[in-house]
């Protein structure tokens, strides 16, 4: 016969409610650390597994978190999902993933909250604050934003995107580059505007006059980044040819490298490229991409911990900013050289 919660409580020498709250992952229940450990050991020794259906009926909680995001094939989001899943599992929660974007975001979130009965929703979104506020307006469960500032008082976990962009741009400047393209995200959004601000600040601190034509708003899509960059490079005069690119994301950096190869540039001899966020994709590019590392797995973990604390212990929404990591030096950045480039067709 399967072990019950009562069996765990009896073996650990505690009352039923204490065993229940500890095993539900509540950090606020007032028990000594040794008592908490004793409960977990008892559950493990007995092979206890919570009956999620019964638990949901009893507590009106499903022990499931919703995770809404705009792309499922973005490697940075994969890292965030990994952090969410690890933290959720350690606290006895499962995750349910759905894609959102644009006008349908509100419907998708409501369906997740009501039809699937999730206890809280973690949201990653490229949408504007206006769209997102409308989408979240009907939710009556905790919400935590990942990788953007909150709307409607929700908690959030974000990168110091301005600091990361400053560090990346400064690295190119210190390598000798003065005409640096910025492949920007959405400049009307939090991350896009913050990363652009870091790019601007690095130029200002170095005493370099900014050329607005070097800022190419490509969003977060590799194909669009590749096409916009190609169009720009084919139109610029040879005397005004940039020597480096700071890409706001790993994915758009990949699109940029594809375009540069297609136009006949020798990397990094003719063009240097640096991007934000690090991961497997950066090592698969040629040349391997120099990046500024960001704490994407940790971001997912912290967001999941935050929302579970709100669900279990009715804590107020928290606001967390994660510092950027170091520059991960690979082979995509070199000092500029005097050259006249003849672009290949394509």
N, C-alpha and C positions, 0 to 999 in steps of 0.2 A: 504493500500500500504506500502511496506517495506521502511524503512528509507534509505536514500542515504548518501553518504559522504558529498554531498553539504548541506543536511539538518543539519548534525552534525556541519559543518563549520559555517553555518549561526547561529545556536543556540549558539555556543561557541564564536561567534564574531571574527573569524579568517579566513584567506584565505584558499582555498581548499588545496593547497600544504602543508601548515603547519599542517592541520588536518590529511592529509594523512601520513606524515612522523611520526608524534607523534603516531598515531594508528598503524603504522607499527613497532613500538618499537625502533625507532632510539633515542639513547641517546645523539647524537651529534647535533641535530637540536637546534638552539639557540632560546629558548623560556623560559619565566619565569616559575618557578614551578607552580604558580597559573594558568597560561595559560594552561600548560600541564594538570593540574587537571581538569580545566574547559572543556577541550576537551573530556577527559575520562568520565566525568559526563554527558556531552551532549550525548555521544554515548550510555551510559547506559540508560539514560532517554528515548531515542528514540528507544531503542532496536536495535541499528545498528549492523549488522553483515556484515563484508567485503565479497564481491563476489570474491572468490579466483580465479575463472576462468578468470573473467574480469581483475582482478589485475595482473594475470600472463601474459595475453596478452598485457597489457599496459606497464608493467615494465620488462618483460622477467624474472620475478621471480615467483616461485611457492609457496613461504612461506612454504616449506617443507625441513626438514633436513634429510639426510641419516644417519643411524647408523649401522655400520658394525661391527660384533663381531663374535668370533669363537664358542661360546656356548650360547644357550638360556636358559639352565637349571642350570646354575651356579648362586647360590644365591647372590654372590658378584656382578655379572653383573646385576642382577635384581635391586640391590640398585642403581647402576650407571644409569640404564635405567630410574628409578624413578626420579632421579635428572635431567636427560636430559629432560624428558617429562614435569616436572613441570616448568622448566625454559622456554622451548620452548612454552608451552601453554600461559605463562604469557606475551610472546612477540608476540603472534599471529601466531606461527608456529606449524605445525604438524611434526611427525617423521615417517620415513619409515625404517623398520629394515630388514637387510639381514645377513645371515651367510657367513663368508669368512674363507679361510684357504688354504695355500699351493699354488699350481700352478693355481688354479681357482680363486684366490683372485682378480687379475686384471680384469678378465672378469666380475665378479660380481660387482665390483666397477664401471666399465664403464657402465654397464647396468643400475645401479642405477642412475648414473649421467646423462646419455643421454636419456634412455627410460622413466625413471620416473621423469626426470627434477628436481632433488633436487638442492637446492641452495648451499649446502655445505655438507661435509661428516665428521662425527665423526667416528674415527676408534679405535677399541680395537682389538689387534692382538697378537697371540703367535708367529707369523712368524719372521724369521730373518730380519735384516735390509735390506739385499740384496733382499730377496723376496718382502718385503714391498715396497722398492724403485721402483722395477720393476712394482708392482701393481699400485702404485700411479702415475707413470710416465705419463700416458695419461690423467690425470684429469686436467681440466682447471678451477676448482672451489676451494674455500677455503677448507682446510683440517685441522682438529685438532685431535691430538692423545690423547687418554685417557689411562692413566696408563702405559705409556712408553714415553721415550724421542722421539723427533721428528726425522723424516727423511725428506730430501729435504726441509728443512727450514720451515716445518709446525709448527703451534703452538702446545702446549701440556700442559696437567695437569697431574702431577704425585704425588704419595706418596713419602715421605722420607722413602723409603724401607730399606735403610741401617740403619737409626735410629730406625725404628720399629723392625727390626731383632735384633739389638743390645739390645734393651730394653727387648725383649722376652727372649733372651739367657741369659742376665744378671739376669733376674728374676729366671731362673732355677739354675744358678750358686749360687746366694744368698740363694737359698733353700738348697744348699749343694751338688748339682749334679756336677760331673766332667766328666763323660762319657756321652755325649749328642749327640744323632743322629740328623743330619740335613736332613729332607726330603726336598730336594731342588727342585726348579723349573728348568727351562732350564738355565743352567749356561752360555750358549752362548747368552742369551738375557738380556735385561736391568734389569728387576725386579729380575730374578733369580740370576744374578751376584751381584746385590746390596744387596740382602738379605743374600747371602752367605758371602759377605764382612762384614756385620754387625755381623754375627755369629762368623767369624774369629776374628774380633776386640774385641768382648766381651771376648773371650778366652785369647787373648793376654794381654788385660788390667788386667785380673785376674791372669795372670802368669800361665795359664794352657796350657800344651803342646797339640797341636792339633794332632788328629789321623785322617788322610785322609780317612781311611776306614769307618768312621762314617758319611761321606757325601754321601747320596744316592740320585742320580739325578732321580727323579720320574716324573718330569713335573707337569702337572696340572690336572691329572686324578685320581679319588679316587681308581678305580680298580687297576691301575698300582701301586699306592702307597701301597695299601694293599698287593699286590703280592711281590713287591720288598722287602718290610719290612719283610714279612714272610720268604722269602728265606734267607735274611741276618740273622735273629734271629735263624733260624734252623742251621746255619753254624758256629756261633760264639761260642767260648769256654766259659763255664760257668764263668771262672775267668775273662773274658773280657766282660761280659754282661753289656751293657749300663743300665742306670737307668732313662733316660729321652729322650724325643723327642721334638725338635723344628721343627714344620712343617711350611713351607713357605706360605701355604694357608689353608683356612678353610676346603675346600673340601678334601685335602690330609690328614689333621688331622683326618677327619671322617673315611677315609680309614684305617688310622693307628690304631685308636681305635677299629675298627672291627677286625683287625688282632690280636691285643693284647688280646682281649677277646677270640678269637678263639684258641689261643695258651695257654690259661689258666692263664694269668696274672691277678692279682687283682689290679685294678686301683683305686686310685693312689699309693696304698701300694707298689706294685712291680715296677710300671712304671708311670712316670709323663709325661703329654703331654701339650704343649702350641702351639697355632697357631696364625697366623696373620689374622686380620679382625674379626669383630664381627657381630652377627646377629642371627636370629631365629635358624638356624642349630646348633649353639654352645649350645643353651639351650635344644635342643632335644636329644643330645648325652648323653650317660651314661658312666662315670660321666659327668656332664655338663662341657663344655670346658672353661678353662681359656684362654683368648686371649689378644692381643694388638689391641685396636680398631683403625680402619682406617676410614677416612672420604670419604667413597665411594659415598654416596648420594651427598655430597657437590662436589665431583670430577665431577660427571655428570652434576650438575647444573653449575659449573664454566665453563666447556667445552662448554656447549650449549650457555651460555652468550657470551663467547669468539668468537665463530664462527658467531653468529648473529651480533655482533658488526663488524666483518670483512665484512660480507655480506652487511649490511646496511650502514656502515660508512667508509668502505675501510681502516680499521685500520690494522696496522702491526700485524703479529702473535705474541702472548704473550706466556710466559713460566712461569708456576705456579707450585710450589712444596708445597704440603700440609703436615703439621707436623703430626706425629702419635699421637693418643690419649693415654689415660692411660691404664695400665694393668687392664683388667676386671677380677677380681678374682672370680673363681667359685670352682669346686671341683676336677679338674684334675691334680693338682700339690700338692705334699707333699714332705717332706725331704726323701732322700733315706734311705734304711735300709739294713743292712747286711743280705743277703739271698742267698740261692742256689736254683735256679729255675729248675724245671723239666717240660719241655714243653709238652703240650698235643699234640697228633697227630691231623692233620687237616689242 
